[in-house]
Amino acid sequence: MAAPTVIKVVSCAEAPFMLNGWKHHMGFLVSQIRKWTAKPEQLYPLFVAKLKVLGDSLFDIYTGKLDPGQVAAELRTTLQGFHVFEKEAYSRWIDSSSQLFWQLSISDGSEWTMRHGDAEEFYIHIHPARHGLHTERLKANQLRTALATLILANMRGEQPSMPLLNHVRQDFLGLSRVTKPMAREIFTLMNGMAKIADVPH
């Protein structure tokens, strides 16, 4: 039996902060859209592989204007003020919560959930708080479909369409086909992100 595929998540913030930009930072996603729409179609499978870090459930994404470095810097300042930035102190601080996480606010009013990181170097895991300011809840498979369809359409120099969307879902993402009513939310998400990224859609 083949071993399960291990999906490596790379932080879009500097250590020790682990921030999965694909799931939790809209600005990072927009930068990826701009980057990948300019690449040749031969690299499309590599882009699709990167989307695996989105998983298949709901998640919260930060839609504010602060970049990952600014978010991490503000959280670092707060943690240092609490004397819990260093690894051992941070670990004790998280363990002191009955829910094993704390939430901190930063300058734009957004709230960030602080947890234990899974890696030695990235010991501070952060993501936007579910009901916080500048937080939007997304469905992973809808976002995967929207991003994968938008990127392939741009690589091919064509408009996103229902046939292309279902081609992407079936042949690249391993998902079932969708009808037009079901695809409406996906196209709304796709068009919104394309507009922010200023790419054809």
N, C-alpha and C positions, 0 to 999 in steps of 0.2 A: 504494500500500500504506500502510495507516495506521501511524503511529508507535506503538511499544510504549508501554503505559501506565507512567508513572513513579510508583512507590509511595513517597510521602514518609513516612519514619519520624520521628516526633517523640519525643525523649528524655523519659523520665519523671524524669530527674535533671537538675540544672542544669549548664550548660556549665562546664567543657569535657568533661563526661562524657556519652557517648552510651550510654544504656541503653534498649533497646527493651522497655518494660514488658509489651507484649502477649506477647512470647516468653519473657522472662527474669525476670519478677517476679510471683509469685502474688498478693501483696498488691495490686499495681496492678490485676491482672485482677479481683480480688474487688471493688475499688472501681468498676470499670467495669460489672460485673454489677449492682451496686446502683444505679448511675446509670441504666443503660439499661432496666432492668425497670420503672422508674417513668415512662418516656417513652411517648408514643402510638405506635400501630402505623404511622402515616404516616412516622415517622422510621426505621423498620426497615431500609430499603435503605441508609441512611447507616451504620448499625451494621455491616451485612454488608460494606460497602466497607472499613471499618476493619480487618476481619479479614484483608484481603489481606496485611497486613504479617507474617502468620504463615507465609507461604510454603506449601510443600507437602512439606517434609522433616522430619526429626527435629530437635528442639532441646532445650536444657536450661533448666529454669526454677527459680528460687530460691524455696524454700518456707519460709524462715526468717521471723523476726518483725521484722527491721530494715526500715524503709521505704527507698525509693530515696535519699532525702536522707541518711539515716544511713549507708547503704552507701558513697555517694560521699564523705561527709565522712571516714570512716575510711580509705578508699583515698587520699584527698588527703593526709591526715596522714602516711601511710606514704611516699608519693611525695615529699613535701616533705622527709622525713627522709633520703631517698636523694638529695636534690637533683636530682630528675628530673621535677618537676611542671610546670615551664615548658615551653612547646611545643617549642622546639628541643632542650632537654635530654631531654625525653620521647621525641622522635623518635629521637635517637641511642641512647637506652637500648633501645628496641624493636628498632632495627636491629642492636644488638649481640648479639641472640639469634639463633641459627641457624634457629629456627623462627618468628621474627618475633612472638613473644609471650612474656609472663612471667605467672606466677601469684602472687597475693598473698593471704594469709589476713587475716581481720578478726576482731573480738572474739567472734562467735558460732561460730567454727570453720569458717565457710564459706570457700571459696576462689574467687577471681575471676580470670578470664583478662583480661589487659590487651593490647590491640592498637592499631594505628593506626586513628584515626577517619577517616571519609571526608569530613568537612566541616571547613572552616577553623576555625569556632568550637568544634565538638565533636571535638577531636583525640584524645580518649581514649575508645576503644571498649571497653566492659566487658560481660562476661556471666559467669554462674556456671560454674565448672569442671565438666567432665563427670562426674567421679567424686568430687566434693567433698561435704562434709556439707551437708545442706539443699538438695540438688539432685535434681530428678526429671526424667527424660527422657520427653518426650511426642512423639506423632505429630501433625503439624500439622493434617492433615485431620480427625482425630478430635476435636481441640480445637475447630477451626472449627465442626464439626457440633454438638458439645456446647453451645458457647456460643450459636450461632445458634438452635438449637432451644429452649434454655432461655429466651432473651430473647423469642422470638416467642410462646412459650407464656404467659409472664408478661404480655406486652403484651395478649394476647387473654383473659387470665384463665382459662386452661385448663391441664390437666395435660400434660406432655410425653408423646408417644406415638409408636409406630412410624410411623403414617401421617403425623404432623406431621414427624417426623425425616426421612423420605424425601421429603416435600414440600420441606423446606428444602434438602436435598442436591441435588435435581434442579432446582428452580425458582429457587434463590437462589445456591447455591454451585457449580453446574455439575459436580456429582459424581454418580456412579451410585448406584442404590438399594442398600440393604444388607438382608440377612436378619436375623432375630432373633439367631442365634448371633453374627453379625458385629457386631451393634449392642450386644451385652452390654457390651463395653469402653467404648463411647461413653456408655451410660447410667450406668455406674459412675463415669466421670469427671464427667459432668454432675451426678449426685447429690452427689458429693463436693464439688464447687465450690459448688453451691447451698446445701449445708449450711454451708459456711464463710461464705458471703455472707449466710446467713440469709434466703433468698428461697424462695417456694413452688416445689416440684418434685415 
